[in-house]
Amino acid sequence: MRDREIIENTECEIVKEVREVRHKISARFNHDIGQLVAHYQEIQEEMRRSGKYKFADLPSQKPKLPKSADSEVAD
């Protein structure tokens, strides 16, 4: 196979695997979108609390500035 074909086949396998995992997670919640969203929101909150990950604020949310940045703005 050519390099491009190998890459495309690999990408197809990755997409297939991701879809299978998403389907299994959805099945755990009986494919109920409300329960599924709540599950992902819970995971998100756990990740936020861990401090290990950074999240972008939604446009409707006021960005949280570090304390040092707040004091610079006040000066």
C-alpha positions as CSV (number, residue, x, y, z in Angstrom):
1,M,0.0,0.0,0.0
2,R,1.0,3.6,-0.5
3,D,1.6,5.8,2.5
4,R,-1.6,7.7,2.0
5,E,-3.7,4.5,1.9
6,I,-2.1,3.4,5.1
7,I,-2.9,6.7,6.8
8,E,-6.5,6.6,5.5
9,N,-7.0,3.0,6.8
10,T,-5.5,3.9,10.2
11,E,-7.8,7.0,10.4
12,C,-10.8,4.9,9.5
13,E,-9.9,2.4,12.2
14,I,-9.5,5.1,14.8
15,V,-12.9,6.7,13.9
16,K,-14.5,3.2,14.1
17,E,-13.0,2.6,17.5
18,V,-14.1,6.0,18.8
19,R,-17.6,5.4,17.6
20,E,-17.7,1.9,19.2
21,V,-16.6,3.4,22.6
22,R,-19.2,6.3,22.3
23,H,-21.9,3.7,21.6
24,K,-20.9,1.6,24.6
25,I,-21.0,4.7,26.8
26,S,-24.4,5.7,25.4
27,A,-25.7,2.2,26.0
28,R,-24.8,2.4,29.7
29,F,-27.3,5.2,29.9
30,N,-30.0,3.5,27.8
31,H,-29.2,6.0,25.0
32,D,-31.0,8.7,27.0
33,I,-29.4,12.0,25.9
34,G,-30.2,13.7,29.2
35,Q,-28.5,11.1,31.3
36,L,-25.6,11.0,28.8
37,V,-25.1,14.8,29.0
38,A,-25.3,14.7,32.8
39,H,-22.6,12.0,32.8
40,Y,-20.3,14.0,30.6
41,Q,-20.9,17.2,32.7
42,E,-20.0,15.2,35.8
43,I,-16.7,14.1,34.2
44,Q,-16.0,17.6,33.2
45,E,-16.5,18.9,36.7
46,E,-14.2,16.2,38.1
47,M,-11.6,17.2,35.6
48,R,-12.0,20.9,36.5
49,R,-11.7,20.2,40.2
50,S,-8.5,18.1,39.6
51,G,-6.7,21.2,38.4
52,K,-4.9,19.0,35.9
53,Y,-6.8,20.4,32.8
54,K,-7.6,23.8,31.5
55,F,-11.0,24.7,30.1
56,A,-12.0,27.6,27.9
57,D,-14.8,29.7,29.2
58,L,-18.0,29.9,27.1
59,P,-18.5,33.3,25.4
60,S,-21.4,34.0,27.8
61,Q,-19.3,33.5,30.8
62,K,-16.9,36.1,32.3
63,P,-13.4,34.8,32.1
64,K,-11.8,34.0,35.4
65,L,-8.5,35.9,35.6
66,P,-5.7,34.9,37.9
67,K,-5.3,37.0,41.0
68,S,-2.1,38.6,39.7
69,A,-3.9,39.7,36.5
70,D,-6.8,41.2,38.6
71,S,-4.4,43.3,40.6
72,E,-2.6,44.6,37.5
73,V,-6.0,45.7,36.0
74,A,-6.9,47.6,39.2
75,D,-3.6,49.6,39.1
